[in-house]
Amino acid sequence: MTGDHYFTAEPTTDAQPREVEFSVADRDYRLASAGGVFSATRLDPGTAVLLRKADLPAADTTGELLDLGCGFGPIACVLADTAPTATVWAVDVNARARELTAANAARIGATDRVRVAAPDDVPGDVHFAQIWSNPPIRIGKEGLHDLLLRWLPRLAPDGVAWLVVARHLGGDSLHRWLADQGWQVERQASQKGFRVLRVTR
Ligand SMILES: C[S@@+](CC[C@H](N)C(=O)[O-])C[C@H]1O[C@@H](n2cnc3c(N)ncnc32)[C@H](O)[C@@H]1O
């Protein structure tokens, strides 16, 4: 046992390679995963609801998309696959998560279109047509708010952010807080206890 959380910067947990299989929009994925990252053994149910219920980017989407808190990269890979002319930024504080996401981008043949980065390594002038996140609720409410206050303002003027949060982990209070911050927030879907929020300016 170690004290690692999934958001530890440099996990010391045994890397124990694994594979996670899932399907989204009739495409099958088999991605590399490992100990020390979020939901290492299966596609997280919240992420599954997000990818099922949010509007995946159109095939001709261009510009920059963000997977905020990419983990081993399931969202980034689905975005890169469905929007082959877009660039996908996959950002995480966890170095192992970043390594896995880079490996998974290579697996799906999207190395040149997936930019894997630590948060401070994303150039400040990049703005996002879409932000996708199953955000790290476990960092605490203040940390979560700081994270969203840092990245949501980087949405392009007509951009859209898709978030999934479990209701019992504060999905509805996050909805209210975002609205109080001046964002337009719609509950796009509610399934299996997860709220899928669509956030625009
Ligand atoms: C709930 S997990 C989702 C992971 C992945 N997107 C998935 O669906 O399986 C949230 C991720 O956010 C990352 N994270 C935590 N704090 C962060 C921060 N300040 N900036 C970026 N990512 C962060 C964690 O390391 C974790 O990988």
Ligand as a Chemical Component Dictionary entry (heavy atoms), coordinates in Angstrom:
data_LIG
# 
_chem_comp.id                   LIG 
_chem_comp.type                 NON-POLYMER 
_chem_comp.pdbx_formal_charge   0 
_chem_comp.three_letter_code    LIG 
# 
loop_
_chem_comp_atom.comp_id 
_chem_comp_atom.atom_id 
_chem_comp_atom.alt_atom_id 
_chem_comp_atom.type_symbol 
_chem_comp_atom.charge 
_chem_comp_atom.model_Cartn_x 
_chem_comp_atom.model_Cartn_y 
_chem_comp_atom.model_Cartn_z 
_chem_comp_atom.pdbx_ordinal 
LIG C1  C1  C 0  -11.892 11.537 -12.449 1  
LIG S1  S1  S 1  -10.320 11.368 -13.213 2  
LIG C2  C2  C 0  -10.752 11.189 -14.938 3  
LIG C3  C3  C 0  -9.663  10.514 -15.752 4  
LIG C4  C4  C 0  -10.032 10.176 -17.189 5  
LIG N1  N1  N 0  -10.457 11.367 -17.924 6  
LIG C5  C5  C 0  -11.117 9.137  -17.246 7  
LIG O1  O1  O 0  -12.245 9.491  -17.610 8  
LIG O2  O2  O -1 -10.865 7.969  -16.914 9  
LIG C6  C6  C 0  -9.677  13.011 -13.087 10 
LIG C7  C7  C 0  -8.241  13.220 -13.525 11 
LIG O3  O3  O 0  -7.876  14.579 -13.242 12 
LIG C8  C8  C 0  -6.513  14.612 -12.888 13 
LIG N2  N2  N 0  -6.234  15.861 -12.170 14 
LIG C9  C9  C 0  -6.288  16.123 -10.837 15 
LIG N3  N3  N 0  -5.978  17.383 -10.588 16 
LIG C10 C10 C 0  -5.720  17.959 -11.783 17 
LIG C11 C11 C 0  -5.330  19.258 -12.191 18 
LIG N4  N4  N 0  -5.155  20.229 -11.297 19 
LIG N5  N5  N 0  -5.128  19.505 -13.500 20 
LIG C12 C12 C 0  -5.308  18.510 -14.409 21 
LIG N6  N6  N 0  -5.684  17.258 -14.090 22 
LIG C13 C13 C 0  -5.883  16.976 -12.796 23 
LIG C14 C14 C 0  -6.317  13.348 -12.071 24 
LIG O4  O4  O 0  -4.940  12.980 -12.010 25 
LIG C15 C15 C 0  -7.196  12.356 -12.832 26 
LIG O5  O5  O 0  -6.452  11.666 -13.798 27 
# 
loop_
_chem_comp_bond.comp_id 
_chem_comp_bond.atom_id_1 
_chem_comp_bond.atom_id_2 
_chem_comp_bond.value_order 
_chem_comp_bond.pdbx_ordinal 
LIG C1  S1  SING 1  
LIG S1  C2  SING 2  
LIG S1  C6  SING 3  
LIG C2  C3  SING 4  
LIG C3  C4  SING 5  
LIG C4  N1  SING 6  
LIG C4  C5  SING 7  
LIG C5  O1  DOUB 8  
LIG C5  O2  SING 9  
LIG C6  C7  SING 10 
LIG C7  O3  SING 11 
LIG C7  C15 SING 12 
LIG O3  C8  SING 13 
LIG C8  N2  SING 14 
LIG C8  C14 SING 15 
LIG N2  C9  SING 16 
LIG N2  C13 SING 17 
LIG C9  N3  DOUB 18 
LIG N3  C10 SING 19 
LIG C10 C11 SING 20 
LIG C10 C13 DOUB 21 
LIG C11 N4  SING 22 
LIG C11 N5  DOUB 23 
LIG N5  C12 SING 24 
LIG C12 N6  DOUB 25 
LIG N6  C13 SING 26 
LIG C14 O4  SING 27 
LIG C14 C15 SING 28 
LIG C15 O5  SING 29 
# 
